Amino acid sequence: MPRLLSAVILSLLFLVFAFQPAFAALQAEFGSALYFRYSDSSDMDPGFDLPGIELNPRFTLSGDAGDLLTLAFQIFANGTMHGTMKDLHYGNAYLIIPTGLDKPTIKLGQQVLPFGQLAEYDTHAQIIQNLYAKTIGLRIDTGISLYGLAGAYDYWLMISNGNGPNRADSDNNKLITARIARKFILGSSDLKVGFSGLRGNLPYFKPGHDAIQAMHAARASDYFEAKTLVALDAELSFGPFLFRGELVTGRNKLHHIPTGSVTEGNALGYYTEVRYALSDSLELIGKYDSWKPYDHRQERVTSNALGLNYSINKNVELQLAAERFDNHNIADAPKHRESYTLQVSVYF
């Protein structure tokens, strides 16, 4: 976490404890989670690992009219997850300030970008991931956001650094992300549709540079990518079925810093997912996604997966997934990779 943000949040936490008003009550929650995996893939030896042990303290100061402010942290205590994948999954640290009934809520700090389904679908603990690692390369960023409800519409607006968590704003670039969404009741089914926009400079990950397609790849430090993207997403629940979909398009401009050269083109990607609940505790999952960052190139990455989630109880979840990643027309990259993963998640 950048030092300034750390200082601000720690100072506010001190003030909450030291000068807690008589009319306010302080509630503290100390959640934690442990993730344990067995993986076998076509390019790595099978084995067990512990991707992450996390602590999730949360402090809420409330008064007669409701919550006054909330401090929330996601602390990576230990584990094997590192590099880009760790940045995508860990680093939340923010302050929430409600401003009143029917008014926007302010969120300050490291938080999830409200682009596409990231705004409402928490992918952190899932083996099967959606499109964000390929389309924007970030999930958590440092900034300030407003969110709330205006009539029938949920809305989000965020201004952030565009560098990811635990990094200073080295280029003074600001990433602007906005989203609106509306829920519809269709008989016994629920449909939620969202529209997002994003504009700014983001880190660049070479397509197919890693067989897992950006989740483990290192940033290309001699490049950055200027993005103007829009996304249409939908979630439909129908009986035991849950459908998710996302369509992302826009314009990418790849800047090579040493030479000043620019490559630009239109981008197109999509994500589809279906879940079927066999019972209250067991569901089957299937997904397919595709991402083509530059229309004039033949480079494209796709992946598909089948899996299941089983909730043993409220504290323990078992996930299984088989996934295939394909790199199409990408030089110096493996054409495909298969991965088989068993994950046990324990929540305290």
Secondary structure, 3 states (H helix, E strand, C coil): CCHHHHHHHHHHHHHHHHCCCCCCEEEEEEEEEEEEEEEEECCEEEEEEEEEEEEEEEEEEEECCEEEEEEEECEEEECCCCHHHHHHHCCCEEEEEECCCCCCEEEEEEEECCCHHHHCCCCCCCCCCCCHHHHCCCCEEEEEEEEEEECCEEEEEEEECCCCCCCCCCCCCCEEEEEEEEEEEECCEEEEEEEEEEEEEECCCCCCCCCCCCCCCCCCCCEEEEEEEEEEEEEEEECCEEEEEEEEEEEEEEEECCCCCEEEEEEEEEEEEEEEECCCCEEEEEEEEEEECCCCCCCEEEEEEEEEEEEEECCEEEEEEEEEEEEECCCCCCCEEEEEEEEEEEEC
